[in-house]
Amino acid sequence: MAEHEKPQGHFFTGFWIGGILGILAGIFFAPKSGKDLRSEIKEKGSEVLKDGKEIYADASTRAKEIIEEAKHQAKELKKEADRNLAEARQKAKEILAHGEKREAGSNETEKGDTGGKEV
């Protein structure tokens, strides 16, 4: 299953983890008072949450678009398969009718050769 994952997913996961670790390192190593630090952590947390919600909304919208496109393509493929099946059925009917004609014609020829008696 892991073989089929897209490399972009790994990139974005690493990007987010690196970004969060960078923010935390910057916050904890900055010379600030506890009150300022808590305020900044709250602000950065709000930013990260806002960014996460935007990414989720974008991904959700894109997923819906992909699903709709897949449904449309499935409908088109079904229509094409139905057309091909109808054509194949029609050709099969024609071949059977042609074969029955040939068989009926050969039976008449045999009756003519034997004086009207079936062989």
C-alpha positions in Angstrom: 0.0 0.0 0.0 2.8 2.4 0.8 4.3 1.8 -2.6 1.2 3.5 -4.2 1.4 6.7 -2.1 2.2 9.9 -3.9 5.5 11.6 -3.2 3.7 15.0 -2.8 1.9 13.5 0.3 5.3 12.8 1.9 6.5 16.2 1.0 3.6 18.0 2.6 3.7 15.8 5.7 7.3 16.6 6.1 6.7 20.3 5.4 4.0 20.5 8.1 6.0 18.6 10.7 9.1 20.7 10.0 7.1 23.9 10.1 5.6 23.0 13.5 8.9 22.0 14.9 10.5 25.2 13.6 7.7 27.3 15.2 8.1 25.5 18.5 11.9 25.8 18.5 11.6 29.6 17.7 9.0 30.1 20.5 11.0 28.2 23.2 14.4 29.6 22.4 13.2 33.2 22.1 14.0 35.3 25.2 10.4 36.3 26.3 8.4 36.4 29.5 6.0 33.6 30.3 3.0 35.8 29.6 4.3 36.8 26.2 5.3 33.2 25.4 1.8 31.9 26.2 0.2 34.7 24.1 2.5 33.9 21.2 1.8 30.1 21.5 -1.9 30.8 21.4 -1.6 33.1 18.4 0.6 30.6 16.5 -1.8 27.8 17.4 -4.7 29.8 16.0 -2.7 30.4 12.8 -1.9 26.7 12.4 -5.6 25.8 13.1 -6.7 28.4 10.5 -4.2 27.1 7.9 -5.3 23.5 8.7 -9.0 24.4 8.1 -8.1 26.1 4.8 -6.2 23.1 3.6 -9.0 20.7 4.7 -11.5 22.9 2.8 -9.4 22.9 -0.3 -8.8 19.2 -0.2 -12.4 18.5 0.4 -13.4 20.7 -2.6 -10.8 19.0 -4.8 -12.0 15.5 -3.6 -15.6 16.4 -4.5 -14.4 17.6 -8.0 -12.5 14.4 -8.5 -15.4 12.2 -7.5 -17.8 14.1 -9.8 -15.3 13.7 -12.7 -15.0 10.0 -11.9 -18.8 9.6 -11.9 -19.0 11.4 -15.3 -16.3 9.2 -16.8 -18.0 6.1 -15.4 -21.3 7.1 -17.1 -19.5 7.7 -20.4 -17.8 4.4 -20.2 -21.1 2.6 -19.4 -22.7 4.3 -22.4 -19.9 3.2 -24.6 -20.0 -0.4 -23.3 -23.8 -0.5 -23.8 -23.3 0.7 -27.4 -20.6 -1.9 -28.1 -22.8 -4.6 -26.5 -25.8 -3.6 -28.7 -23.6 -3.6 -31.8 -22.2 -7.1 -30.9 -25.7 -8.4 -30.3 -26.9 -7.1 -33.7 -23.9 -8.6 -35.5 -24.5 -11.9 -33.8 -28.2 -11.8 -34.9 -27.1 -11.1 -38.5 -24.6 -13.9 -38.5 -27.2 -16.4 -37.1 -29.8 -15.2 -39.6 -27.2 -15.6 -42.4 -26.3 -19.1 -41.2 -29.9 -20.2 -41.0 -30.5 -18.9 -44.5 -27.5 -20.9 -45.8 -28.7 -24.0 -43.9 -32.2 -23.6 -45.3 -30.7 -23.2 -48.8 -28.5 -26.3 -48.5 -31.5 -28.3 -47.3 -33.5 -27.3 -50.4 -30.6 -28.2 -52.6 -30.4 -31.7 -51.0 -34.2 -32.2 -51.5 -33.8 -31.2 -55.1 -31.0 -33.8 -55.6 -33.0 -36.6 -54.0 -36.3 -36.0 -55.8 -38.0 -34.1 -53.0 -37.2 -36.7 -50.3 -35.2 -35.6 -47.2 -31.9 -37.3 -46.7 
